[in-house]
Amino acid sequence: MKKYIEKVKQMVKIFPPRKEGQSGEEYARQRVLLGIKYGAFALAAFAVLRGVLVTAGESVIVSNSVDGRELPIYCVETDEKKVALSFDAAWGNDLLMENGCT
C-alpha cells in the first residue's frame, strides 16, 4: 500500500520539489502559499457550481401551445413583481399594444 501511495504522490505533484540550497523555512512558506492558492481556487469553483445549481433550479420556462403549435406569450396578469425577458426580432410591437400589455 505504501508503494502505491508513493507512486500516486509522484504522479500528482501538487507541490514542487524542494530546490537545491532552499531552506526548510522557505520551502514551508512556498507550500503554505500554494495551499492557500489551491484552497481559494477550490472554494471559488465550489461557489460557482453551487450558484449555478441554485439558480438553475429556480428557472421557469413557460410556453403556450394551441393545436400543437408553439405561440408566444405576450403578457401575464400577476400581483408579483417579476420581470421576464424575451427576444423576438421577427414581430413588431403592434400586437402587444392591441392585447393591452404595456
Stockholm file with secondary structure:
# STOCKHOLM 1.0

chainA/1-102         MKKYIEKVKQMVKIFPPRKEGQSGEEYARQRVLLGIKYGAFALAAFAVLRGVLVTAGESVIVSNSVDGRELPIYCVETDEKKVALSFDAAWGNDLLMENGCT
#=GR chainA/1-102 SS CHHHHHHHHHHSCCSCCCCTTCCHHHHHHHHHHHHHHHHHHHHHHHHHHHHHHHHHHHCCCCCEEETTEEECCCCCCCSSCCCCCCCCTTSCSHHHHHTTCC
#=GC SS_cons         CHHHHHHHHHHSCCSCCCCTTCCHHHHHHHHHHHHHHHHHHHHHHHHHHHHHHHHHHHCCCCCEEETTEEECCCCCCCSSCCCCCCCCTTSCSHHHHHTTCC
//
